[in-house]
Amino acid sequence: MAPVPDLLSAAVVMAIMLLFPLALAILGCQKTEAVCLLEPDADLDEKKGRLQPRVSGTVHLMQRLGAHTVISYRIEGLTPGAHGFHIYEKPDFSRGLESAGQHFNPFGDVHGAPCDLHRHVGDLGNVLANEDGVAVGKFTDPLIMLSGPHSVIGRAMVVHCDADDLGLGDNSNPAPTPINGKCSLVTGNAGSQVAWGEISLTSHGTNA
């Protein structure tokens, strides 16, 4: 007969083998979801002479525990082509991008592409609108967090009129006040906003 300690050890190992997959499954089901309803710039017609159609859309964000955030979107009313897509510090649009602050950048890095080692957390690259002005897409991002000290909940998501040059364009005048077309490592030279909204937790927030 095996000694009692050996039997106990075998029982513990068996329990771990049975419970570990279950624990992983439970943790994998835990997720946080958020949404951003994009609305057109209310002053766009007056400021831009309606050069850009009125843009609207919805962005969904979902993060499972320990995984990258999945971002999906559908945006309508754009001019065909690429448009900068960023998360800004504040959902304050009272004075345009000036009151919204800068791209969300808690680590003090330079502007870049979503796949770059050096980028703002809020750098999401471009959305690409088809000939009907509709941009639809889905991607994962390793820096976007929906909880914790660097969460994007309560911040602003912005779609721009121009393409983001991903930090590879003209950066001859980056400061103190960035000028569009000359501040690639600050804004990506994506131009003014055409739509924006606040990122908010969905009604069910974090769930299992």
Backbone as JSON, one array per atom type, in Angstrom:
{
  "sequence": "MAPVPDLLSAAVVMAIMLLFPLALAILGCQKTEAVCLLEPDADLDEKKGRLQPRVSGTVHLMQRLGAHTVISYRIEGLTPGAHGFHIYEKPDFSRGLESAGQHFNPFGDVHGAPCDLHRHVGDLGNVLANEDGVAVGKFTDPLIMLSGPHSVIGRAMVVHCDADDLGLGDNSNPAPTPINGKCSLVTGNAGSQVAWGEISLTSHGTNA",
  "N": [[0.86, -1.21, 0.0], [0.51, 2.21, -0.84], [2.21, 4.9, 0.76], [0.49, 7.26, 2.87], [1.11, 10.08, 2.49], [1.98, 10.04, -0.23], [-0.35, 9.33, -1.55], [-1.92, 11.55, -0.98], [-0.46, 13.52, -2.32], [-0.74, 12.68, -4.95], [-3.47, 13.02, -5.23], [-3.71, 15.78, -4.99], [-2.28, 16.64, -7.24], [-3.9, 15.55, -9.24], [-6.26, 17.02, -8.81], [-5.42, 19.59, -9.44], [-4.84, 19.27, -12.16], [-7.39, 18.82, -13.13], [-8.8, 21.12, -12.41], [-7.39, 23.33, -13.4], [-7.74, 23.82, -16.28], [-10.43, 24.56, -16.15], [-10.33, 26.87, -14.58], [-8.87, 28.54, -16.31], [-10.71, 28.78, -18.39], [-12.78, 30.15, -17.13], [-11.53, 32.58, -16.45], [-10.96, 33.46, -19.02], [-13.45, 34.12, -19.95], [-14.11, 36.44, -18.71], [-14.64, 39.76, -19.37], [-14.33, 43.15, -20.52], [-16.31, 45.67, -21.86], [-16.76, 48.4, -24.13], [-18.05, 51.39, -25.69], [-18.1, 53.79, -28.34], [-19.84, 56.42, -29.57], [-19.71, 58.03, -32.46], [-20.01, 61.35, -33.47], [-20.8, 64.01, -35.77], [-18.73, 66.94, -36.12], [-20.1, 69.7, -34.66], [-19.73, 72.31, -35.49], [-18.8, 72.13, -38.02], [-19.87, 72.77, -40.59], [-19.89, 75.58, -40.6], [-17.18, 76.24, -40.15], [-15.72, 74.87, -42.1], [-17.03, 75.14, -44.47], [-18.61, 73.04, -45.27], [-16.98, 71.11, -46.52], [-16.49, 68.53, -45.95], [-18.5, 65.66, -45.74], [-21.17, 64.99, -43.36], [-20.13, 63.17, -40.7], [-20.57, 60.07, -39.06], [-20.72, 57.34, -36.68], [-20.01, 54.13, -35.11], [-17.99, 52.76, -32.61], [-16.76, 49.85, -31.22], [-15.3, 48.41, -28.33], [-13.52, 45.77, -26.83], [-12.21, 43.85, -24.23], [-10.76, 40.98, -23.1], [-9.82, 39.36, -20.03], [-6.43, 39.68, -19.49], [-5.83, 39.76, -22.19], [-5.3, 41.26, -25.49], [-6.93, 44.31, -26.54], [-9.84, 44.3, -28.51], [-10.92, 46.09, -31.25], [-13.57, 47.32, -33.06], [-15.27, 48.85, -35.83], [-17.63, 50.97, -37.53], [-17.98, 53.47, -39.75], [-19.52, 56.22, -41.26], [-20.13, 58.52, -44.0], [-17.72, 59.65, -44.71], [-15.12, 61.13, -46.77], [-13.84, 59.34, -49.59], [-11.0, 57.25, -48.95], [-8.08, 57.45, -46.74], [-8.26, 58.17, -43.24], [-7.19, 59.8, -40.32], [-7.18, 58.26, -37.08], [-7.74, 58.46, -33.8], [-7.19, 58.39, -30.2], [-7.95, 60.77, -27.85], [-6.98, 62.87, -25.03], [-9.11, 64.06, -23.49], [-12.71, 64.17, -23.33], [-13.7, 66.67, -24.21], [-15.09, 68.86, -26.23], [-15.55, 71.5, -26.59], [-13.9, 73.54, -27.5], [-12.92, 72.48, -29.81], [-10.21, 70.46, -31.02], [-8.36, 71.65, -29.42], [-9.41, 71.83, -26.8], [-9.76, 69.16, -26.33], [-7.28, 68.22, -25.87], [-4.23, 66.39, -26.26], [-3.12, 63.53, -28.25], [-3.78, 60.54, -26.48], [-1.29, 59.77, -24.27], [0.26, 58.38, -22.13], [2.81, 57.45, -21.59], [4.65, 59.19, -22.58], [5.68, 59.13, -25.25], [6.65, 59.33, -28.79], [4.68, 60.22, -31.7], [3.32, 57.64, -33.77], [2.87, 54.69, -35.84], [0.28, 52.17, -35.29], [1.58, 49.7, -35.06], [4.14, 50.3, -34.34], [7.09, 50.36, -32.24], [7.56, 52.65, -30.79], [5.11, 54.87, -29.97], [2.14, 56.84, -29.45], [-0.24, 55.84, -26.99], [-2.79, 56.38, -27.87], [-2.61, 56.28, -30.64], [-4.07, 55.11, -33.38], [-3.77, 54.76, -36.04], [-5.1, 54.72, -39.31], [-8.44, 54.86, -40.63], [-10.02, 53.37, -43.43], [-11.94, 54.6, -45.9], [-14.4, 53.53, -48.23], [-15.56, 53.94, -51.68], [-18.1, 54.77, -51.21], [-17.93, 56.18, -48.94], [-17.8, 54.8, -46.55], [-16.31, 53.28, -43.78], [-15.21, 50.28, -42.53], [-14.05, 48.07, -40.1], [-11.83, 45.9, -38.14], [-9.64, 45.25, -35.47], [-6.88, 44.29, -33.33], [-5.32, 45.65, -30.4], [-2.38, 46.15, -28.52], [-1.86, 48.08, -26.57], [-4.09, 49.55, -25.81], [-6.15, 49.88, -23.09], [-8.91, 48.87, -21.08], [-9.31, 49.09, -18.44], [-7.76, 49.89, -15.25], [-4.84, 52.03, -14.5], [-4.19, 53.28, -16.91], [-6.41, 53.35, -18.49], [-8.64, 53.81, -21.29], [-11.22, 54.52, -21.0], [-13.67, 57.02, -20.75], [-12.26, 58.81, -22.21], [-11.57, 60.54, -25.36], [-12.51, 59.68, -28.66], [-11.43, 60.25, -31.94], [-12.03, 61.06, -35.34], [-10.31, 62.07, -38.21], [-9.98, 64.59, -40.84], [-7.96, 64.23, -42.69], [-5.37, 61.93, -43.83], [-3.41, 60.04, -41.5], [0.02, 60.4, -41.22], [1.6, 58.67, -39.87], [3.82, 59.34, -38.37], [5.89, 59.69, -40.14], [6.12, 61.88, -41.72], [6.39, 65.45, -42.42], [8.07, 67.09, -39.89], [8.9, 69.58, -39.11], [8.04, 71.69, -37.56], [7.27, 71.09, -34.69], [6.6, 72.15, -32.16], [6.07, 75.1, -30.06], [3.3, 75.06, -30.44], [1.72, 72.82, -32.3], [1.64, 72.77, -35.86], [-0.52, 71.97, -38.44], [0.6, 69.7, -40.86], [3.25, 70.06, -40.32], [4.09, 68.67, -38.11], [4.65, 65.91, -37.64], [5.54, 63.97, -35.74], [4.0, 64.55, -33.62], [1.2, 64.87, -34.18], [0.75, 63.4, -36.48], [-0.05, 64.77, -38.65], [-2.77, 64.78, -39.38], [-4.83, 66.55, -39.73], [-7.9, 68.48, -39.19], [-10.73, 67.66, -37.05], [-13.45, 65.46, -37.96], [-15.35, 63.93, -36.83], [-16.32, 62.82, -33.57], [-16.32, 61.38, -30.21], [-17.18, 60.24, -26.88], [-15.56, 57.64, -25.1], [-17.19, 55.06, -23.54], [-18.1, 52.79, -20.9], [-20.08, 49.93, -21.63], [-23.54, 49.11, -20.81], [-23.47, 46.72, -19.38], [-20.87, 46.6, -18.64], [-18.14, 45.16, -17.04], [-18.12, 41.69, -17.33], [-18.96, 38.21, -16.96]],
  "CA": [[0.0, 0.0, 0.0], [1.3, 3.43, -0.93], [2.14, 5.75, 1.95], [-0.58, 8.28, 2.83], [1.56, 11.32, 1.82], [2.01, 9.85, -1.67], [-1.75, 9.37, -2.01], [-2.36, 12.95, -0.92], [0.21, 14.25, -3.4], [-1.37, 12.29, -6.21], [-4.8, 13.63, -5.25], [-3.53, 17.21, -5.24], [-1.91, 16.79, -8.64], [-5.09, 15.27, -10.04], [-7.19, 18.14, -8.66], [-4.88, 20.71, -10.22], [-5.01, 18.95, -13.58], [-8.8, 18.94, -13.48], [-9.34, 22.46, -12.16], [-6.65, 24.37, -14.12], [-8.45, 24.21, -17.51], [-11.68, 25.24, -15.78], [-9.97, 28.22, -14.16], [-8.51, 29.31, -17.52], [-11.94, 29.07, -19.13], [-13.52, 31.18, -16.4], [-10.82, 33.84, -16.63], [-11.09, 33.87, -20.42], [-14.79, 34.64, -20.2], [-14.24, 37.75, -18.11], [-14.32, 40.76, -20.37], [-14.83, 44.51, -20.36], [-16.75, 46.2, -23.16], [-17.02, 49.83, -24.19], [-18.55, 51.85, -26.99], [-17.98, 55.21, -28.63], [-20.75, 56.87, -30.62], [-19.08, 59.15, -33.15], [-20.94, 62.34, -34.0], [-20.09, 65.02, -36.56], [-18.38, 68.22, -35.51], [-21.28, 70.57, -34.77], [-19.36, 73.56, -36.15], [-18.08, 71.8, -39.25], [-20.4, 73.5, -41.74], [-19.48, 76.97, -40.53], [-15.73, 76.39, -40.21], [-15.11, 74.26, -43.26], [-17.84, 75.31, -45.65], [-19.14, 71.71, -45.61], [-16.1, 70.39, -47.45], [-16.54, 67.13, -45.55], [-19.85, 65.24, -45.37], [-21.37, 64.81, -41.93], [-19.62, 61.84, -40.39], [-21.05, 59.44, -37.83], [-20.36, 55.93, -36.63], [-19.94, 53.46, -33.82], [-16.77, 51.99, -32.35], [-16.88, 48.92, -30.1], [-14.04, 47.96, -27.76], [-13.73, 44.63, -25.94], [-10.95, 43.28, -23.74], [-10.82, 39.85, -22.18], [-8.8, 39.41, -19.01], [-5.12, 39.25, -19.91], [-5.71, 39.74, -23.65], [-5.31, 42.56, -26.17], [-8.26, 44.86, -26.79], [-10.37, 44.18, -29.87], [-11.64, 47.32, -31.63], [-14.29, 47.2, -34.33], [-15.91, 50.12, -36.12], [-18.31, 51.28, -38.78], [-18.05, 54.93, -39.83], [-20.16, 56.61, -42.51], [-20.11, 59.94, -44.36], [-16.36, 60.11, -44.96], [-14.65, 61.17, -48.15], [-13.08, 58.11, -49.84], [-9.59, 57.3, -48.62], [-7.63, 57.24, -45.36], [-8.54, 59.23, -42.26], [-6.57, 59.55, -39.03], [-8.07, 57.67, -36.08], [-6.95, 58.63, -32.59], [-7.81, 58.6, -28.9], [-7.45, 61.99, -27.22], [-6.98, 62.86, -23.56], [-10.34, 64.5, -22.82], [-13.9, 64.27, -24.18], [-14.15, 68.07, -24.15], [-15.04, 69.34, -27.61], [-16.06, 72.87, -26.58], [-12.99, 74.36, -28.31], [-12.32, 71.59, -30.79], [-9.11, 69.63, -30.55], [-7.63, 72.38, -28.38], [-9.93, 71.44, -25.48], [-9.64, 67.71, -26.18], [-5.91, 67.92, -25.48], [-3.37, 65.72, -27.23], [-3.31, 62.09, -28.3], [-3.54, 59.93, -25.18], [0.14, 59.43, -24.35], [0.7, 58.32, -20.73], [4.22, 57.06, -21.46], [5.48, 60.26, -23.11], [6.38, 58.69, -26.46], [6.37, 60.11, -30.0], [3.6, 59.71, -32.53], [3.73, 56.61, -34.71], [1.85, 53.76, -36.32], [-0.14, 51.24, -34.25], [2.51, 48.58, -34.96], [5.47, 50.78, -34.0], [7.54, 50.23, -30.86], [7.35, 53.97, -30.2], [3.85, 55.46, -30.42], [1.19, 57.19, -28.4], [-1.27, 54.83, -26.78], [-3.95, 56.76, -28.67], [-2.36, 56.22, -32.08], [-4.76, 53.96, -33.98], [-3.53, 54.73, -37.48], [-6.11, 55.26, -40.21], [-9.55, 54.06, -41.16], [-10.04, 53.52, -44.89], [-13.31, 54.69, -46.41], [-14.58, 53.11, -49.61], [-16.09, 54.99, -52.57], [-19.37, 55.23, -50.65], [-17.66, 56.93, -47.72], [-18.0, 53.93, -45.39], [-15.12, 52.57, -43.3], [-15.55, 49.18, -41.64], [-12.84, 47.32, -39.79], [-11.66, 45.27, -36.84], [-8.25, 44.97, -35.21], [-6.52, 44.2, -31.92], [-4.27, 46.6, -30.03], [-1.79, 45.72, -27.25], [-1.7, 49.17, -25.61], [-5.38, 50.07, -25.38], [-6.66, 49.2, -21.9], [-10.25, 49.28, -20.67], [-9.33, 49.2, -16.98], [-6.45, 50.21, -14.72], [-4.43, 53.44, -14.48], [-4.06, 53.84, -18.26], [-7.64, 53.02, -19.22], [-9.13, 54.82, -22.23], [-12.61, 54.84, -20.66], [-13.84, 58.42, -20.42], [-11.46, 59.65, -23.1], [-12.24, 60.88, -26.61], [-12.08, 59.06, -29.92], [-11.56, 61.29, -32.97], [-11.73, 60.76, -36.74], [-9.79, 63.3, -38.81], [-10.3, 64.8, -42.25], [-6.83, 63.81, -43.53], [-4.69, 60.69, -43.46], [-2.31, 60.08, -40.54], [1.27, 60.01, -41.9], [2.21, 57.65, -39.01], [5.09, 59.81, -37.84], [6.91, 59.63, -41.19], [6.01, 63.07, -42.55], [7.08, 66.69, -42.06], [8.06, 67.39, -38.45], [9.77, 70.75, -39.01], [7.53, 72.64, -36.56], [6.48, 70.28, -33.76], [6.28, 72.79, -30.89], [5.2, 74.7, -28.95], [1.95, 74.81, -30.92], [1.84, 72.09, -33.57], [0.96, 73.29, -37.05], [-0.83, 70.84, -39.3], [1.5, 69.59, -41.99], [4.63, 70.23, -39.89], [4.25, 68.12, -36.76], [4.38, 64.49, -37.84], [5.79, 63.19, -34.54], [3.04, 64.98, -32.58], [-0.19, 64.64, -34.58], [0.62, 62.62, -37.71], [-0.54, 65.67, -39.69], [-4.05, 64.24, -39.83], [-5.8, 67.6, -39.97], [-8.94, 68.76, -38.2], [-11.66, 66.58, -36.74], [-14.73, 65.42, -38.65], [-16.3, 63.29, -35.92], [-15.71, 62.44, -32.29], [-17.24, 60.93, -29.19], [-16.57, 59.77, -25.63], [-15.52, 56.2, -24.89], [-17.92, 54.76, -22.3], [-18.42, 51.4, -20.66], [-21.44, 49.54, -21.96], [-24.4, 48.98, -19.64], [-23.1, 45.57, -18.58], [-19.52, 46.81, -18.15], [-17.34, 43.95, -16.93], [-19.02, 40.58, -17.09], [-18.42, 36.88, -17.17]],
  "C": [[0.89, 1.25, 0.0], [1.17, 4.23, 0.36], [1.07, 6.83, 1.76], [-0.11, 9.58, 2.17], [1.58, 11.2, 0.3], [0.61, 9.9, -2.26], [-2.27, 10.8, -2.02], [-1.74, 13.76, -2.06], [-0.43, 13.94, -4.74], [-2.75, 12.93, -6.35], [-4.72, 15.12, -5.56], [-3.2, 17.46, -6.71], [-3.11, 16.57, -9.56], [-6.09, 16.43, -9.99], [-6.74, 19.34, -9.48], [-5.09, 20.48, -11.71], [-6.45, 19.12, -14.02], [-9.31, 20.37, -13.41], [-8.64, 23.54, -12.98], [-7.34, 24.76, -15.43], [-9.75, 24.96, -17.22], [-11.4, 26.68, -15.37], [-9.62, 29.1, -15.35], [-9.76, 29.69, -18.31], [-12.73, 30.18, -18.46], [-12.86, 32.54, -16.59], [-10.97, 34.36, -18.05], [-12.44, 34.47, -20.74], [-14.98, 36.03, -19.62], [-13.8, 38.81, -19.12], [-14.93, 42.1, -19.99], [-15.16, 45.04, -21.75], [-17.05, 47.69, -23.06], [-17.49, 50.2, -25.58], [-18.29, 53.34, -27.11], [-18.91, 55.53, -29.8], [-20.16, 58.13, -31.24], [-20.14, 60.06, -33.74], [-20.17, 63.38, -34.78], [-19.79, 66.26, -35.75], [-19.53, 69.19, -35.73], [-20.98, 71.86, -35.53], [-18.72, 73.34, -37.52], [-18.56, 72.63, -40.44], [-19.89, 74.94, -41.77], [-17.98, 77.13, -40.76], [-15.14, 75.92, -41.53], [-15.93, 74.41, -44.54], [-18.38, 73.99, -46.18], [-18.31, 71.03, -46.69], [-16.16, 68.88, -47.18], [-17.99, 66.77, -45.23], [-19.95, 65.04, -43.86], [-21.12, 63.36, -41.56], [-20.22, 61.34, -39.08], [-20.65, 57.97, -37.85], [-20.34, 55.4, -35.22], [-18.65, 52.65, -33.75], [-17.01, 51.13, -31.11], [-15.49, 48.48, -29.65], [-14.32, 46.82, -26.79], [-12.37, 44.06, -25.54], [-11.25, 42.15, -22.76], [-9.64, 39.93, -21.22], [-7.48, 38.84, -19.54], [-4.88, 39.25, -21.41], [-5.67, 41.16, -24.22], [-6.75, 43.0, -26.42], [-8.62, 44.72, -28.26], [-11.21, 45.42, -30.16], [-12.28, 47.09, -32.99], [-15.08, 48.49, -34.57], [-16.66, 50.09, -37.45], [-18.55, 52.79, -38.76], [-18.56, 55.31, -41.21], [-20.01, 58.11, -42.74], [-18.73, 60.49, -44.63], [-16.11, 60.34, -46.45], [-13.83, 59.89, -48.38], [-11.6, 58.29, -49.52], [-9.32, 57.14, -47.14], [-7.9, 58.46, -44.49], [-7.92, 58.85, -40.93], [-7.58, 59.17, -37.97], [-7.31, 57.63, -34.76], [-7.82, 58.67, -31.33], [-7.13, 59.8, -28.26], [-7.66, 61.94, -25.71], [-8.35, 63.1, -22.95], [-11.51, 64.55, -23.8], [-14.53, 65.66, -24.09], [-13.98, 68.67, -25.54], [-15.51, 70.8, -27.72], [-15.2, 73.81, -27.41], [-12.23, 73.48, -29.3], [-11.2, 70.76, -30.19], [-8.28, 70.32, -29.47], [-8.1, 71.96, -26.99], [-9.85, 69.94, -25.26], [-8.22, 67.29, -25.78], [-5.11, 67.3, -26.61], [-3.76, 64.25, -27.34], [-2.99, 61.51, -26.93], [-2.15, 59.29, -25.18], [0.72, 59.33, -22.93], [2.17, 57.98, -20.56], [5.18, 58.07, -22.1], [6.28, 59.88, -24.34], [6.04, 59.6, -27.64], [5.23, 59.46, -30.78], [4.13, 58.67, -33.51], [2.56, 55.78, -35.18], [1.46, 52.79, -35.2], [0.83, 50.09, -34.03], [3.91, 49.0, -34.52], [5.8, 50.53, -32.53], [7.31, 51.54, -30.12], [6.12, 54.61, -30.81], [3.11, 55.97, -29.2], [0.24, 56.02, -28.2], [-2.47, 55.11, -27.68], [-3.75, 56.74, -30.17], [-2.97, 54.95, -32.68], [-4.65, 53.94, -35.5], [-4.62, 55.41, -38.29], [-7.28, 54.29, -40.37], [-9.62, 54.35, -42.65], [-11.48, 53.48, -45.38], [-13.37, 54.28, -47.87], [-15.21, 54.23, -50.43], [-17.44, 55.51, -52.1], [-19.18, 55.99, -49.34], [-17.82, 56.13, -46.44], [-16.69, 53.22, -45.05], [-15.57, 51.53, -42.29], [-14.29, 48.39, -41.36], [-12.84, 46.75, -38.39], [-10.19, 44.95, -36.66], [-8.03, 44.82, -33.7], [-5.38, 45.17, -31.64], [-3.72, 46.23, -28.66], [-1.7, 46.8, -26.19], [-3.01, 49.72, -25.07], [-5.9, 49.23, -24.22], [-8.03, 49.76, -21.52], [-10.41, 49.3, -19.15], [-7.91, 49.53, -16.53], [-6.07, 51.66, -14.89], [-4.33, 54.08, -15.86], [-5.27, 53.49, -19.13], [-8.04, 54.16, -20.15], [-10.6, 55.16, -21.97], [-12.7, 56.29, -20.22], [-12.98, 59.35, -21.25], [-12.18, 59.81, -24.44], [-11.65, 60.13, -27.79], [-12.4, 60.05, -31.04], [-11.22, 60.7, -34.34], [-11.37, 62.08, -37.43], [-10.12, 63.38, -40.3], [-9.2, 64.28, -43.17], [-6.25, 62.49, -43.03], [-3.61, 60.96, -42.42], [-1.04, 59.6, -41.27], [2.11, 59.06, -41.04], [3.59, 58.03, -38.5], [6.21, 59.87, -38.86], [6.93, 60.88, -42.07], [6.82, 64.24, -42.03], [6.95, 66.95, -40.56], [8.9, 68.64, -38.16], [9.28, 71.78, -38.0], [6.65, 71.91, -35.55], [6.02, 70.99, -32.49], [6.59, 74.28, -30.99], [3.75, 74.43, -29.35], [2.04, 74.11, -32.26], [1.03, 72.72, -34.7], [0.71, 72.12, -37.99], [0.05, 70.87, -40.54], [2.96, 69.72, -41.61], [4.9, 69.63, -38.51], [3.96, 66.61, -36.76], [4.53, 63.67, -36.57], [4.92, 63.61, -33.37], [1.63, 64.56, -32.95], [-0.35, 63.69, -35.76], [0.08, 63.43, -38.85], [-1.88, 65.22, -40.27], [-5.14, 65.29, -40.01], [-6.85, 67.73, -38.88], [-9.86, 67.56, -38.03], [-12.89, 66.64, -37.65], [-15.8, 64.72, -37.81], [-15.56, 62.88, -34.66], [-16.78, 61.98, -31.33], [-16.47, 60.45, -27.97], [-16.65, 58.26, -25.55], [-16.15, 55.88, -23.54], [-18.1, 53.26, -22.15], [-19.84, 51.11, -21.11], [-22.23, 49.3, -20.69], [-24.01, 47.81, -18.77], [-21.66, 45.63, -18.13], [-18.69, 45.54, -18.19], [-18.26, 42.8, -16.58], [-18.31, 39.26, -17.32], [-19.38, 36.08, -18.01]]
}
